[in-house]
Amino acid sequence: MYVDEGYDAFRRRRAPIKHFGETLLNRKYSHRIDRDEYAQPNKRNTTWVARTWYTDEQWAAADWMYEDEDHRVYSDEFCQLQREAALENFDANMAFFLRLSGKDFLDAINGLLEKHKNLKPVTDLARWDGVEGVYVMVLDRYKQAYIGQAWDIRARIKKHWSGVKQFDRLIFGTKESSVLSIDSFRPLDTSRIFAAKTTRGLQLEERMVKAVPPDFLLNRVPGGERMMGGLFLPGEIKRRLLVDTPEEQEGPGVVDSVVAD
């Protein structure tokens, strides 16, 4: 019987993958973060604010960014500049991850687990379906973690995995200091998950974020009740002193692993 080896290899590559008990479907994006898929232009303004909040001078100064008078559709020029800035920031974040200490990262995660003994390892997300509490997503490959709270832990983590950060929100602050969003990473980038059932998730989230050195966190803001609805002061945005991208790297977005994949 004739077997098309090329097609068979392709079929095996595209076979569904189980990760923390969830079936990862084959969609538009890879199951790991990929620079080639990052910062795809989208002209929709997701941060739109009514004109009444601006002076005439402020509104006119931003006209070049948009195709329409209502400032809801970005111009090609803006999209090009935004994509360039986002890719520069992506490379700078990857370089930043490279210089972090794997030992210090593991010590930070172990310290967090020691302080919060109610955090339990998650092996099957289905067991956390509809459970309110806090969670920690660990991305060992990048020496990063993300701490969050949710009314449904399973649904929230799956939303992180399946979502795509809005094009006009990839830069949070400046391209030289913006923290890469957890929503820019893909499912297989998460190597460990810890969670705890609690009705005081907002308070616990804030304490947990403070317990981990900021260099090891993808959280862009401190967390807690003050952050509900996206209300925070500019000074509360977490910024990083990013480094230049190394001239030679094994591959785009690849950093040394802390633990085996």
N, C-alpha and C positions, 0 to 999 in steps of 0.2 A: 504494500500500500504506500502510495506517495505521501510524504509528510513535508509540508512547507516549514522548514526549520525556522525561517525568519519570522513567519507569522506565529508559530508556536511560542517562540521566545517572547514576542510582543504580547501574546495573550497571557503568558505567565507573569510578565512584568505588570500587566494591568489587572491581574487578579485582585479581588478585594482583600484588604488587609485588616486584621483585628488588632486594635490598640486599646488597652484598658477596657476590653470587652466590647468596644464599639467597632462596627464595620465601617471602614473608611472607603467611601465611594470614589470612583474615578471621575473627577470633575475637571474644571478648567485648570486648576492650579495643582502643583506637585504637593506631595505630603510633607516636604521639608521646605524651609524658606529658600528662595532662589532669586538671586539678583536679576536674572533675565526676566522674571515675572513681576518684579517689584516696580512700584510707581507707574502703573499704567494710567495714562491721562484720562481724566473724566471731567467734562466741562461743567458739571452741575455744582453750583455753589451750595455747600452744605452748612455754611456758617452765616447765611444771609440774615441781615438785620435791616429793618425798615429804614427808609431814607430819613425819616423824622429824627433819628438818633444821630444824624451827622449834620455838620454845617455844610453850606453850599460848597465851600472851598474843599473840605475833606472829600465830599462826594465826587467833585470834579477831578480831584487829584487821582482818584482810583478808576477813572473812566477807561484807561488803557487796558485794565485787567479784564474787561468784559466786552461781550459782543452786543449786549442789549442795554437799553437805557435803565432798566430796573435792577441791573447788576446781579442777575441770576445765572447767567451763562458766561463762563470764562472764555477769554480770547485765546487764540493759538499761541500768541506771544507769552502770555502768563503760563499756559500749560507747559511750554517748552522750558521756561525758567524754573518752574516748580519741579519738573521732573529732574532737571539737572541738579538742583539743590537737594532733592530727596535722595538721589543716588550718591551724591557726595556725602550726605549724612549717613547713609547706609554703610558706605565704605569706612567712614570714620568710626562708626559704632563697632564694626567688625574688627577694626584695628584695636579699638579700646578693649574688646573682649580678649584679644590675644595677649595683652600685657597683664591681665589679671592673674593672680595666684590661684591655682587649683586647690591647693591646701587650705588657703584662707577662705575660699568659697565653701568647701566642705565643712570647715570649722564653723562658718556662719550658719549654714543650714542645720548642722547638728546642734548648735547653740540654741537656735530657734525651737527645735523639737524638744530640747531639754527643758526650756522655759515653759513650753506649752505642750504638756504631756497628753492633752486631750486630742492632739492632732494624730490621726491614724493613717497608715499607708492605704492608698486606694489601688485596688487591683481590678475592680469591676465597677465602672461608673453607674451601671444599672442599679446598684445597691444604694446609690445616692440620688435616685430619681425623686424629685419633689421634696428633698431634704433641705431645710434652711440651715445655713451655717457659714463657716469660713473655709477657704481652700488655699493651698499653696501649689502652684505649678512650677516644677523644677526643670530647667533646661540645662542639664549638666554640660552638654557640648559647648555651650556659650558662657558657662559660669554665671548664669542668671536665674532669677526666680521671679515669680509674680504672685502677689498676695491679694486675694479678693474676698468679698462676701456676696452671698446670693440667697434668694428665697428658694431657689432650685439649683443646687450645686451642679448636678449633671447637665442640665440645660445650659447653664452659664458657661461651663467649660467647653461644651460642644459649640456654643456660639463663638467663643474665642477661636476655636479651630476652623470653623466654616466661614467666618466673616472675613472681610477685607477692609483694612483701614481706609477711610475716605481719602481720596487723592489730595484734597486740600487740607487735610489734617495730619499728613505724614510728618510735617515739621511742626513741632510743638515748642515754640520759642524761636531759636535760630538754628540754622543748619550746622553751626559749630558746636552746639550744646544740646540739641534735641535728643531725648531718649527714644530709642526704637520702640514702637508700640508692640505690646503682647499680641495684638490682633494681626500683626504683620508676619508672625511666625505661624507655622503649620503644625498639624497634629503630631507628627513624628519628632518634632523638635522637643516636645514635652516627654522627658524620660522618667520622671517620677511625679506623683501627686500625693498630697496629704490633705486631709479634711477633718473637720470637727463639726458636729451638730450643735447649734446654739441659736438662741433667739436674740443674742446680744452681739450679732455679727459686726455691726458698725463700730462698736467700741473695741472689740477684740481685733478687728482688722487694723485699726489705727495703732494699737499697741504693738502688733506683730510687725508692721511696717517700720516702726521706730526701732525694733530690736535687731534689724538686719542692716549692715552697712549699705548705704545707698548705691555704691558701685556695683553691688550684686543684685540690684532690683530693677525690674522693668516698669515698676509703678511710676507714672509720670506726676502724680500728685500724692499727698500724704495719706489719703483715705479717711474713712470715718464719716460721721454724720455731717460734718461741714462740707464734704464733697458731694453730697446728694444734689442732683440736678445740675452738676457741673459748675457750682458756685464756689469760686476760690479767688484769692488775690494773686496778682502776677508773681509776687515774691514766693508763692507756694509752689510754683512750677519747678519740678526738679530739673536741674541742668547738669551737664557733664562736661568736664574738660576733656574733649575728644582729641585723639592724636591723628596724625596723618596716616593714610593707608600705606602699609608696607609695600615696597616696590615689587617684591616677589612674594607670592602667596600660593599655597597649594591649589587653590581654586576659589571662585567667587563665593564668599560667605562661609568658607570652611575655616574652623578654628580647631585648636587642639582639644581633644576630649579630656574630661576629668575622669569619667568612667567609661567603660566600654559601651558602645551603642547596643 
